[in-house]
Amino acid sequence: MRACGFLRYSGPCWGVVWLVGFVWMPAFASDKVDYQRDIQPIFSEHCFKCHGSDEGARQAGLRLDQVDAAMARLASGKTAIVAGEPAESELVRRIGSHNPEIIMPPPGEQNGLNDERIAVMTQWIQAGAGYAGHWAFVAPERAELPQA
């Protein structure tokens, strides 16, 4: 069974496994939480519906898609995200709560956050809650050449 070039002896199935491994493994190898890779997808799935750019749908005056708005003091006097201080962040308190009155996303939503996603968001806030622009708008940085 021949596939192509480097897959000559392994067949097409192993080629897919090889490709997926090299494309996805770097994301799992990093312990550092990345906004674009880890946090923004969670926000998009669970939070932006009520706390995103749509001013008409926005709840509690909280906007999570902009760093300044997410870290600003709300009318309630609380701050959703306090960089480096998960214990002071209202977001962490609400996503980790079991009280149906304050838990986010609300119990009526189709899918809540699992423990892994709560841990990732807490780790991100502990690490400074760094927001990053879309990769297409971030200037590339020159990497250092390895020592020969």
C-alpha positions as CSV (number, residue, x, y, z in Angstrom):
1,M,0.0,0.0,0.0
2,R,1.6,3.3,-1.1
3,A,0.6,6.7,-0.1
4,C,2.9,9.5,-1.0
5,G,6.6,10.5,-0.3
6,F,7.3,10.2,3.4
7,L,4.2,8.1,4.0
8,R,5.3,5.5,1.5
9,Y,5.4,2.6,4.0
10,S,2.9,3.7,6.6
11,G,-0.3,4.1,4.6
12,P,-2.7,7.0,4.6
13,C,-4.1,6.4,8.1
14,W,-0.7,6.9,9.7
15,G,-0.3,10.0,7.6
16,V,-3.3,11.5,9.2
17,V,-2.2,10.6,12.7
18,W,1.3,12.1,11.9
19,L,-0.2,15.3,10.6
20,V,-2.6,15.8,13.5
21,G,0.2,15.1,16.0
22,F,2.5,17.7,14.5
23,V,-0.3,20.3,14.1
24,W,-2.0,19.9,17.5
25,M,0.6,18.7,19.9
26,P,2.4,22.0,20.3
27,A,-0.8,23.5,21.7
28,F,-1.0,20.7,24.4
29,A,2.7,20.9,25.1
30,S,2.5,24.4,26.5
31,D,1.5,24.9,30.2
32,K,1.0,28.6,29.5
33,V,-2.6,29.6,28.9
34,D,-3.0,31.5,25.6
35,Y,-6.0,33.9,25.1
36,Q,-6.5,33.0,21.4
37,R,-6.1,29.3,21.8
38,D,-7.7,28.6,25.2
39,I,-9.8,31.5,26.5
40,Q,-11.4,33.2,23.5
41,P,-13.1,29.9,22.4
42,I,-14.6,29.5,25.9
43,F,-15.8,33.1,25.9
44,S,-17.3,32.6,22.4
45,E,-19.1,29.5,23.3
46,H,-20.3,30.4,26.8
47,C,-20.0,34.2,27.5
48,F,-20.2,36.5,24.4
49,K,-23.9,35.9,23.9
50,C,-24.6,38.0,26.9
51,H,-21.3,39.8,27.5
52,G,-20.0,40.4,24.0
53,S,-20.1,43.2,21.5
54,D,-23.9,43.3,21.0
55,E,-24.9,46.2,23.2
56,G,-28.6,45.3,22.9
57,A,-28.0,41.8,24.3
58,R,-25.3,42.7,26.9
59,Q,-26.2,41.8,30.5
60,A,-25.0,43.6,33.7
61,G,-23.0,46.1,31.6
62,L,-20.2,43.5,31.3
63,R,-18.2,43.2,28.1
64,L,-15.7,40.4,28.0
65,D,-14.4,40.9,24.5
66,Q,-12.4,44.0,25.3
67,V,-9.7,44.1,28.0
68,D,-10.5,47.5,29.4
69,A,-14.2,46.7,29.7
70,A,-13.6,43.3,31.2
71,M,-11.2,44.7,33.9
72,A,-13.3,47.8,34.7
73,R,-15.3,48.3,37.8
74,L,-19.0,47.6,37.1
75,A,-22.0,49.5,38.4
76,S,-22.3,46.8,41.0
77,G,-18.9,47.9,42.4
78,K,-17.4,44.5,41.4
79,T,-14.7,43.8,38.9
80,A,-15.2,40.8,36.6
81,I,-11.5,40.2,35.9
82,V,-8.7,41.3,38.3
83,A,-5.5,40.4,36.6
84,G,-3.3,38.1,38.7
85,E,-6.0,37.9,41.4
86,P,-8.5,35.1,40.8
87,A,-9.8,35.3,44.3
88,E,-10.7,39.0,43.7
89,S,-12.3,38.3,40.3
90,E,-16.1,38.1,40.1
91,L,-15.8,36.0,37.0
92,V,-14.0,33.2,38.9
93,R,-16.5,33.4,41.8
94,R,-19.4,33.0,39.4
95,I,-18.1,30.3,37.1
96,G,-17.1,28.2,40.1
97,S,-20.3,28.7,42.1
98,H,-23.0,26.1,42.7
99,N,-25.6,28.7,43.7
100,P,-28.1,28.9,40.8
101,E,-28.7,32.6,41.6
102,I,-25.1,33.6,40.7
103,I,-23.5,30.8,38.7
104,M,-22.4,31.7,35.1
105,P,-23.4,30.6,32.6
106,P,-26.9,30.6,34.1
107,P,-28.4,27.1,34.7
108,G,-30.9,27.7,31.8
109,E,-28.1,27.7,29.3
110,Q,-27.6,24.6,27.2
111,N,-24.1,23.9,28.3
112,G,-22.2,25.0,31.4
113,L,-18.5,25.1,32.0
114,N,-16.8,21.9,33.0
115,D,-14.1,21.8,35.7
116,E,-11.3,21.8,33.1
117,R,-12.5,25.0,31.5
118,I,-13.0,26.7,34.9
119,A,-9.4,25.7,35.8
120,V,-8.0,27.1,32.5
121,M,-9.9,30.4,33.0
122,T,-8.7,30.6,36.6
123,Q,-5.1,29.9,35.5
124,W,-5.3,32.6,32.8
125,I,-6.5,35.2,35.4
126,Q,-3.7,34.1,37.8
127,A,-1.2,34.5,35.0
128,G,-2.3,38.1,34.4
129,A,-5.3,37.7,32.1
130,G,-3.4,38.7,29.0
131,Y,-5.7,39.5,26.1
132,A,-4.2,39.2,22.6
133,G,-5.4,40.6,19.4
134,H,-6.4,38.4,16.5
135,W,-3.2,36.7,15.1
136,A,-3.7,38.4,11.8
137,F,-3.3,41.8,13.4
138,V,-0.3,41.0,15.6
139,A,3.1,41.9,14.2
140,P,5.4,38.9,13.9
141,E,8.4,38.7,16.2
142,R,11.8,37.6,15.1
143,A,12.8,34.4,16.9
144,E,16.4,34.0,18.1
145,L,18.4,31.6,16.1
146,P,19.4,28.4,17.9
147,Q,23.1,27.9,18.8
148,A,24.9,25.7,16.4
